[in-house]
Amino acid sequence: MPLYEYICQECNNRFEKRVSFSEADDDQECPVCGSSRSKKQISLFASTNGTGSGNVSSSSSCGGSGRFT
């Protein structure tokens, strides 16, 4: 099951939860206040360059110039 990020509309707690694709858009219960008023957030995926400097790098398994052809 995929991992989704949510924010509670009652207490503004951000939390992650594994739910099925079919349940991803349903309101999820906040683990802090118990409210079921939550909103799914857009997840951003990034990786660091491994040096601990916090620089974000991107890579592609497509090779080439990174352009779509």
Secondary structure by P-SEA (a helix, b strand, c coil): cbbbbbbbccccccbbbbbcccccccbbbbccccccbbbbbbbbbbccccccccbbbbbbccccccccc
